[in-house]
Amino acid sequence: MNTVISQDGTVIAYDKIGSGKPLILVDGALCYRTFGPMPNFARLLAKHFTVYYYDRRGRGDSTNGKDYTPEREVEDISGLIREAGGSAFVFGISSGAALAMKAAESGLNILKLALYEPPYVYEKNSPQSTIDHGAQLLALLAAGRRGEAVKYFMVKMVGAPAIFGFIMQLMPVFKKLKAVAHTLPYDAAIMGNFTVPADRISTIKIPTLIAGGGKSPATLQNAVHAVSKALPNGTRRILDGQTHNVKAEVLVPELIQFFNS
């Protein structure tokens, strides 16, 4: 494990494997360096790149800053880019893809950007887009209801069936999810009202790959399409048979081809 100190003093833990041009991996909600999809992505990508995968603030071995804003997480990525030599490729998945776009918008020295299904699942001006998920999560967490916050995220935000929320709390993995429940409002803040910020992301000029799953819900497929339209230099890929839980073995060849082209 390595660490880098972010601008506000937060300690960000990361692992570094492989050789080649630097590539930073950005996790989605509830995932961290040793839990979620990124260890498998890192293992496969390390054959072609020097891969940096890290614990977003408040998760795993990273500390937690006092006053959260999405900009603090952009500063965390900036610190990793500094550790990588001053420039890097970046790949983000789910809400981590939305965070990666914020990093690119801020002007960090990102050479190329790859995204998988940023969950902009609401239509603009729809009733859903007015829901303040962040406030709901903060209220549950303030009441010490960490498990309820996880279930709220899974059912109300992700869209899993209500029965899944009940079954999930019986699974061994639920303990790990509750351990990082306090970071769910961070992802809600990054996503905003969960509509595609077309005007904002139209400022991203670097080459960007935006990928999605052919078996993902229509809302996520529509988001991938809308993001690709808004990006001035975007390339869209739809992966047959894949869902939001994309298999690394399927997506990694697309990432290798894109970053090396």
Secondary structure, DSSP 8 states (H G I E B T S, - for coil): -EEEE-TTS-EEEEEEEE-SSEEEEE--TT-BTTBSSHHHHHHHHTTTSEEEEE--TTSTT----SS--HHHHHHHHHHHHHHTTS-EEEEEETHHHHHHHHHHHTT--EEEEEEE-----S-TT-GGGG--HHHHHHHHHHTT-HHHHHHHIIIIII---HHHHHHHTTSTHHHHHHHTGGGHHHHHHHHTTSS--HHHHTT--S-EEEEEETTS-HHHHHHHHHHHHH-TTEEEEEETT--SS--HHHHHHHHHHHHH-
